[in-house]
Amino acid sequence: MIDRISVEKVTKKFGEKFVLRDVSFNVASGEVVSLLGPNGAGKSSLLNCIAGGIIPNEGRILFNGRPFFEVPDLPRMVGFVQGSSGLDKGISAINALHVAAVAVGVEREKEILLLENCGIAHIRNQKVKSLSTGELPSAG
């Protein structure tokens, strides 16, 4: 049984982009925690680090005071499910939006307006694979 998860000074970079910087907190058994922040703030990356799917560049994550790889059967005690967008990761956000817009009958001219209204017009030319988990639903 896991009685405490400790996140200590965790930092994660993808290339030159920091997604987590010096994150620290503890969670005791029975506590409920919410991660709040805007799209791209690193919430999903942090959860992936805790679940062992992403290795932090710095810091450590401990389960009952022990690192992930030292806790027997940890994958059976800690679960993490993350949704999949089903989008083609190689296309741009605007093209992904276009596919979704056509499916629901939105005119091409209104697609950029939709991006602007969602506050994500700046991602229009980025590839879907580079978008954060929070940005994916807006892209398509």
PyMOL commands that set and color helices and strands:
alter all, ss='L'
color gray80, all
select helices_A, chain A and resi 43-51+68-70+74-77+93-104+109-117+121-123+128-130+136-139
alter helices_A, ss='H'
color red, helices_A
select strands_A, chain A and resi 4-14+17-28+58-63+66-67
alter strands_A, ss='S'
color yellow, strands_A
deselect
rebuild
show_as cartoon
